[in-house]
Amino acid sequence: MATASTKQQNTVIPDLEAAGERVRETNDRILEAGRKVSTAYLDGLEHYVNGLVSFERKLGEQSHLEPIASALTAHAKLTQDITSASVSAARELIAS
C-alpha cells in the first residue's frame, strides 16, 4: 500500500527543475528575439537619420547664403554626432 501511494504522489508533484529549465530556455529565446528586434530598430534609425543628415548637408551646399549654409551644416553634424552616440550606447546596453 505504501508503494502505491508513493507512486501516486510522484505523478501529482510536478518536476520543478524541468519546469524551471523550460522557463529559462523560453526566457533566453525571448531575450534573443528582443535583441534582434532592437538591433534592427537601431539600424533603421541610424539609416533614417543618415538620410536626413545627408539631405540637410546637400541643402546647405546649395544655399547661396553662407550663414544658412553653415547653420545647416552645423545642425547636420550635431544631429549625426548625437545619433551616433545614442545608438552606440543603446547597442552596448543590448549586448550586455
C-alpha positions in Angstrom: 0.0 0.0 0.0 2.8 2.4 0.8 4.3 1.8 -2.6 1.1 2.7 -4.4 0.7 6.0 -2.6 4.3 7.0 -3.2 3.9 6.4 -7.0 0.7 8.4 -6.9 2.3 11.3 -5.1 5.2 11.4 -7.6 2.9 11.8 -10.6 0.9 14.6 -8.9 4.0 16.7 -7.9 5.4 18.5 -11.0 9.1 18.3 -11.8 10.1 21.8 -10.7 13.6 21.5 -12.0 12.4 20.6 -15.5 9.8 23.4 -15.4 12.5 25.9 -14.3 14.7 24.8 -17.1 11.9 25.3 -19.7 11.3 28.8 -18.2 15.0 29.7 -18.5 15.1 28.4 -22.1 12.0 30.4 -23.0 13.4 33.5 -21.3 16.7 33.1 -23.3 14.7 32.9 -26.6 12.6 36.0 -25.7 15.8 37.9 -24.8 17.5 36.9 -28.1 14.4 37.9 -30.1 14.3 41.3 -28.2 18.0 41.9 -29.0 17.4 41.1 -32.7 14.4 43.5 -32.9 16.2 46.2 -31.0 19.2 45.9 -33.3 17.0 46.1 -36.4 15.3 49.2 -34.9 18.6 50.9 -34.2 19.9 50.0 -37.7 16.7 51.6 -39.2 17.0 54.6 -37.0 20.6 55.1 -38.0 19.8 54.7 -41.7 16.9 57.2 -41.4 19.0 59.9 -39.6 21.9 59.5 -42.0 19.4 60.2 -44.9 18.2 63.3 -43.1 21.7 64.5 -42.4 22.7 63.9 -46.0 19.7 65.9 -47.2 20.5 68.7 -44.8 24.1 68.9 -45.9 23.1 69.0 -49.6 20.7 71.7 -48.8 23.4 73.6 -47.0 25.8 73.2 -50.0 23.1 74.5 -52.4 22.3 77.5 -50.2 23.6 80.8 -51.6 23.8 82.4 -48.1 26.8 81.5 -46.0 25.1 81.8 -42.6 22.3 79.5 -43.7 24.8 77.0 -45.2 26.9 76.9 -42.1 23.9 76.6 -39.8 22.6 73.7 -41.8 26.0 72.0 -41.9 26.5 72.5 -38.1 23.0 71.2 -37.4 23.6 68.1 -39.6 26.9 67.4 -37.7 25.3 67.9 -34.3 22.4 65.6 -35.3 24.8 62.9 -36.6 27.0 63.1 -33.5 24.1 62.8 -31.1 22.5 60.0 -33.0 25.8 58.1 -33.3 26.5 58.4 -29.5 22.9 57.4 -28.6 22.9 54.4 -31.0 26.3 53.3 -29.8 25.2 53.5 -26.1 22.0 51.6 -26.9 24.0 48.9 -28.7 26.2 48.5 -25.7 23.1 48.0 -23.5 21.7 45.5 -25.8 24.9 43.5 -25.9 25.1 43.2 -22.1 
